[in-house]
Amino acid sequence: MVVWGINPVLEALEENPEAIERIIIFKKALSGKVYRILELAKRQEIQVKIVDDPNFHPPKVPPQANTQGVVAYIAEFPYASLEDIEKSWALSHETPLVLALDGITDPQNLGSIVRSAVALFAHGIVIPKHRACEVTGTVIKASSGAAFKIPIAKVTNLKHALSYFKKLGVYVMGLTHKTETNIFDLDLCLPLVIVAGSEGSGIKPSLLKECDFLAKIPISSRMESLNVSNAVAIALYEVQRQRRFAK
């Protein structure tokens, strides 16, 4: 897979350098953080090609992509396991907070969710293998490289993943408009998995049944719903407001 942009490539080098096969840098981009990329690549003995041709387009990069003159090629995205997510909260000594995403197909939305998850202290993200967006170069760019800072597990069955966390004493909250329960009226200090679905179909009924409780974000009647990335960010912030800022 391909990763592009200064911050995403820098995060890849800092968090998972062994996955990087080679890097292309345009000569005109050589300044600031790009020198840090060169330094880290040299330290890790990663092949770097400096390109001086402004008409050169790196292979496999979408034509419309803003590469900022920096592109890295990675064997594959380093997906985590559910056990890795469990270790993440154990090492942090914090109350578990995990996202489970059902049917998110827009890479920009997924990237934004990943960025919010890292910024708001989530310990991991679970996505399905099928009928959903995987972690791609576009997702990594939209996350500003945050995808390398949090365990992301790709599973065959989200229902089984929720059962795994439930056995560890973690509660499951479905983020949906199909409830009258306001998220701001709930106690979110307990160990928590937040389930979010796509704007179109929302959370599948089979997964809604697995939720211990449901919550909605109250919005104006002039709008039917929020973008899923915005809704997840609000939910994560409310969790942290209760856990950290309201003490």
Summary of the structure (lengths in Angstrom):
residues: 247
radius of gyration: 19.3
end to end distance: 43.4
largest distance: 59.1
contacts: 820
relative contact order: 0.15
helix: 38%
strand: 22%
